[in-house]
Amino acid sequence: MAQTVVITGLADGMGREVAKLLAASGDSVAGFDVDEEGIVSLRKELSNLGGEHLLVTLDITDRPGVLRFRDQVLNKYRKVDTVLSNVGIGFFDPFEEVDLDKALKCLEINVIGTAAIFQAFLPALRKQGGGKLIAMSSLVGQIPFPFESIYTASKFAIEGMVDALRLEVEPFGIRVALIEPSQVSTKFAAKIHHLPPEGSPYRDRAKRFIDKDNELIKTAPTPIEAARKIVKIVKSEKPKLHNQLAFRDTFFMFLNKVLPVSVRDSILVNFMDIKT
């Protein structure tokens, strides 16, 4: 049965591929992104696929704009089956050297952005008797990564927020889910990797971390491979709360639960080649 799916941050990467797969299967896609050029080109692709869609250029931090978008979607489709919060930015820096104004922007987009789109559509989902709210989290939402303290904080916050939200909305037939990928072969990591300046006491280890991350990305799932798994979660009537996209991620999550913290940390620093 065809669904109406709302997706934020769908102009590029996994979000774009998810939108295309949904459109190709006959689902309606409504979404937005700050990338106007990406939205224009995606409109053309979805039209060629024959998919019904409503795409707008919008910044997730524009609260009135998000509510206007919601009204457009509900006026057009009357009902929404799933809201997928995919908008987000990365952040890479040694904590001591973090620009806190930029950190605040990351938290605003990643955490409050997810809250904004969920809060906008919750009344409609509640009144219609159900639906799904799915948030794009990360492996670092469960396993803290060095040099990604702010990004890790944003994903830990999303995990806690969604898990708490679950207890509030389940009585109304609303299901919530988290998607927790690690590396996906996109430009996302390359955009955030920031080598500390010469003289920084963190420079050498940060460089080794970046080099290892770039190596892992080469064998990571492609956006289309990740999107196929995300679409299965979107189309599931009762998705699990925690969902990973690769066996390695599921294995790391298991180790995180069963190993002592000291052992987990040792594995992590060795795996990312940042042992001192």
C-alpha positions as CSV (number, residue, x, y, z in Angstrom):
1,M,0.0,0.0,0.0
2,A,1.4,3.4,-1.0
3,Q,2.5,5.7,1.8
4,T,3.1,9.4,2.2
5,V,6.6,10.0,3.6
6,V,8.1,13.2,4.9
7,I,11.9,13.5,4.6
8,T,14.1,16.3,5.8
9,G,17.6,16.8,4.3
10,L,16.8,14.9,1.1
11,A,18.8,16.9,-1.5
12,D,21.8,14.6,-1.4
13,G,23.2,11.4,-0.1
14,M,21.1,8.8,1.6
15,G,18.0,11.0,1.9
16,R,18.0,11.6,-1.9
17,E,18.3,7.9,-2.6
18,V,15.5,7.0,-0.1
19,A,13.3,9.6,-1.8
20,K,13.9,8.1,-5.3
21,L,13.3,4.5,-4.1
22,L,10.1,5.5,-2.4
23,A,8.9,7.4,-5.5
24,A,9.8,4.4,-7.7
25,S,7.7,2.1,-5.6
26,G,4.6,4.4,-5.8
27,D,4.9,6.3,-2.5
28,S,4.4,10.0,-2.2
29,V,7.4,12.0,-1.0
30,A,7.3,15.4,0.7
31,G,10.4,17.0,1.9
32,F,12.8,19.9,2.1
33,D,16.5,20.8,2.2
34,V,18.5,24.0,2.4
35,D,20.2,23.0,-0.9
36,E,18.0,24.7,-3.6
37,E,20.0,23.2,-6.5
38,G,19.6,19.7,-5.1
39,I,15.9,20.2,-4.6
40,V,15.4,21.4,-8.2
41,S,17.3,18.4,-9.6
42,L,15.5,15.9,-7.3
43,R,12.1,17.3,-8.5
44,K,13.1,16.4,-12.0
45,E,14.3,12.9,-11.0
46,L,11.1,12.2,-9.1
47,S,9.0,13.4,-11.9
48,N,10.8,11.1,-14.3
49,L,10.1,8.2,-11.9
50,G,6.4,9.1,-11.9
51,G,6.4,9.8,-8.2
52,E,4.0,12.2,-6.5
53,H,6.0,14.7,-4.6
54,L,6.1,18.1,-2.8
55,L,9.6,19.4,-2.4
56,V,10.6,22.9,-1.1
57,T,13.8,24.7,-0.3
58,L,13.8,25.3,3.5
59,D,16.2,25.6,6.4
60,I,15.3,23.3,9.3
61,T,16.1,26.2,11.7
62,D,13.2,28.3,10.2
63,R,10.5,27.3,12.7
64,P,7.6,29.2,11.0
65,G,8.8,27.7,7.6
66,V,8.6,24.2,9.0
67,L,5.0,24.8,10.1
68,R,4.1,26.2,6.7
69,F,5.6,23.2,5.1
70,R,3.6,20.9,7.4
71,D,0.4,22.7,6.4
72,Q,1.3,22.4,2.7
73,V,1.8,18.7,3.1
74,L,-1.4,18.1,5.0
75,N,-3.4,20.2,2.7
76,K,-2.1,18.2,-0.3
77,Y,-2.1,14.6,1.1
78,R,-4.4,14.8,4.1
79,K,-2.5,12.1,5.8
80,V,1.2,11.3,6.5
81,D,2.4,7.8,7.3
82,T,6.0,8.4,8.2
83,V,8.2,11.3,9.1
84,L,12.0,10.6,8.5
85,S,14.2,13.2,10.1
86,N,17.4,13.0,8.0
87,V,18.7,16.5,8.3
88,G,22.0,16.9,10.1
89,I,25.5,18.2,9.9
90,G,28.7,16.8,11.2
91,F,31.4,18.2,13.5
92,F,35.0,17.3,13.9
93,D,37.5,19.0,16.3
94,P,39.4,18.3,19.5
95,F,37.1,19.4,22.3
96,E,39.6,21.8,23.6
97,E,39.7,23.6,20.3
98,V,36.0,23.6,19.5
99,D,34.3,26.8,18.4
100,L,31.3,26.8,20.7
101,D,29.2,29.0,18.5
102,K,29.6,26.5,15.7
103,A,28.9,23.7,18.2
104,L,25.7,25.4,19.1
105,K,24.7,25.4,15.4
106,C,25.4,21.7,15.1
107,L,23.2,21.0,18.2
108,E,20.5,23.3,16.8
109,I,20.3,21.6,13.5
110,N,20.8,18.0,14.6
111,V,18.8,17.8,17.8
112,I,16.3,20.7,17.7
113,G,15.8,20.1,13.9
114,T,14.7,16.6,14.6
115,A,12.4,17.9,17.4
116,A,11.0,20.6,15.2
117,I,9.8,18.2,12.4
118,F,8.5,15.6,14.8
119,Q,6.6,18.2,16.8
120,A,5.2,19.7,13.7
121,F,3.6,16.5,12.5
122,L,2.8,14.8,15.8
123,P,-0.7,16.3,16.2
124,A,-1.7,15.0,12.8
125,L,-0.3,11.5,13.5
126,R,-2.1,11.4,16.8
127,K,-5.4,12.5,15.4
128,Q,-5.2,10.0,12.5
129,G,-4.5,7.2,15.0
130,G,-0.9,6.4,14.2
131,G,2.1,6.7,12.0
132,K,5.9,6.5,12.3
133,L,8.6,9.0,13.5
134,I,12.1,7.9,12.4
135,A,15.3,9.8,13.3
136,M,18.7,9.4,11.6
137,S,21.1,8.9,14.5
138,S,24.5,7.3,14.3
139,L,26.8,4.7,15.7
140,V,28.2,7.6,17.8
141,G,24.8,7.9,19.4
142,Q,25.7,4.9,21.5
143,I,29.5,4.8,21.2
144,P,31.4,8.1,21.9
145,F,34.1,8.9,19.4
146,P,37.1,11.1,20.1
147,F,37.4,14.3,18.0
148,E,33.7,14.1,17.5
149,S,32.5,15.1,20.9
150,I,30.0,17.7,19.7
151,Y,28.6,15.4,17.0
152,T,28.5,12.6,19.5
153,A,26.6,14.8,21.9
154,S,24.0,15.6,19.3
155,K,23.4,12.0,18.5
156,F,23.3,10.9,22.1
157,A,20.7,13.7,22.6
158,I,18.7,12.4,19.6
159,E,18.7,8.8,21.0
160,G,17.6,10.0,24.5
161,M,14.9,12.3,23.0
162,V,13.4,9.6,20.8
163,D,13.5,6.9,23.4
164,A,11.7,9.2,25.8
165,L,9.2,10.3,23.1
166,R,8.4,6.7,22.5
167,L,6.8,6.3,25.9
168,E,4.6,9.4,25.3
169,V,3.3,8.5,21.8
170,E,2.9,4.7,21.7
171,P,-0.6,4.9,23.3
172,F,-1.7,6.9,20.2
173,G,-0.5,4.2,17.8
174,I,2.7,6.1,16.9
175,R,5.9,4.1,16.5
176,V,9.3,5.6,16.7
177,A,12.7,4.3,15.4
178,L,16.3,5.2,15.3
179,I,18.7,4.5,12.4
180,E,22.3,4.2,13.5
181,P,24.8,4.0,10.6
182,S,28.5,4.5,11.0
183,Q,30.3,5.2,7.8
184,V,28.4,5.5,4.5
185,S,30.3,6.2,1.3
186,T,29.2,9.8,0.9
187,K,30.9,13.2,1.0
188,F,29.6,13.7,4.6
189,A,32.8,12.8,6.4
190,A,35.0,14.7,4.0
191,K,33.0,17.9,4.6
192,I,33.6,17.7,8.4
193,H,37.2,16.5,8.7
194,H,39.2,19.3,10.0
195,L,42.9,18.9,10.8
196,P,44.0,20.8,13.8
197,P,46.5,23.5,13.1
198,E,50.3,23.1,13.3
199,G,51.3,23.2,17.0
200,S,48.1,21.6,18.2
201,P,48.8,18.8,20.7
202,Y,46.0,16.8,19.0
203,R,47.1,17.2,15.4
204,D,48.9,13.9,15.0
205,R,46.2,11.7,16.5
206,A,43.5,13.6,14.7
207,K,45.3,13.1,11.4
208,R,45.6,9.3,12.1
209,F,41.8,9.3,12.9
210,I,41.0,11.1,9.7
211,D,43.2,8.8,7.6
212,K,41.5,5.7,9.2
213,D,38.0,7.1,8.7
214,N,38.8,7.8,5.0
215,E,40.0,4.2,4.6
216,L,36.8,2.8,6.2
217,I,34.6,5.0,4.0
218,K,36.1,3.2,0.9
219,T,34.5,-0.1,1.9
220,A,31.4,1.4,3.6
221,P,27.9,0.9,2.1
222,T,27.0,3.3,-0.7
223,P,24.1,5.7,-0.4
224,I,21.9,3.5,-2.5
225,E,22.8,0.4,-0.4
226,A,22.0,2.3,2.8
227,A,18.9,3.7,1.3
228,R,17.5,0.2,0.4
229,K,17.8,-0.8,4.1
230,I,16.3,2.6,5.3
231,V,13.3,2.1,3.0
232,K,12.6,-1.3,4.6
233,I,12.5,0.4,8.0
234,V,10.3,3.1,6.6
235,K,7.9,0.6,5.1
236,S,7.9,-1.7,8.2
237,E,4.6,-1.6,10.1
238,K,6.4,-2.0,13.5
239,P,10.1,-1.1,13.1
240,K,12.6,-1.8,15.9
241,L,13.7,1.1,18.0
242,H,17.4,0.6,17.2
243,N,18.3,-0.1,13.6
244,Q,21.8,-0.5,12.0
245,L,22.7,-0.6,8.3
246,A,25.7,-2.9,8.4
247,F,26.7,-6.1,10.3
248,R,29.9,-4.3,11.6
249,D,27.8,-1.6,13.2
250,T,25.5,-4.2,14.9
251,F,28.6,-6.0,16.1
252,F,30.1,-2.9,17.6
253,M,26.8,-2.1,19.3
254,F,26.8,-5.5,20.8
255,L,30.4,-5.1,22.1
256,N,29.5,-1.7,23.5
257,K,26.8,-3.4,25.7
258,V,28.7,-6.4,26.9
259,L,32.3,-5.2,27.3
260,P,33.8,-3.3,30.2
261,V,34.3,0.4,29.3
262,S,38.1,0.1,29.5
263,V,38.1,-2.8,27.0
264,R,35.7,-1.1,24.7
265,D,37.9,2.1,24.7
266,S,41.0,0.1,24.0
267,I,39.4,-1.6,21.0
268,L,38.2,1.8,19.8
269,V,41.5,3.7,20.0
270,N,43.3,0.8,18.4
271,F,40.7,0.4,15.6
272,M,40.9,4.1,14.8
273,D,44.7,4.1,15.0
274,I,44.9,6.8,17.7
275,K,46.7,4.9,20.4
276,T,49.4,7.1,22.1
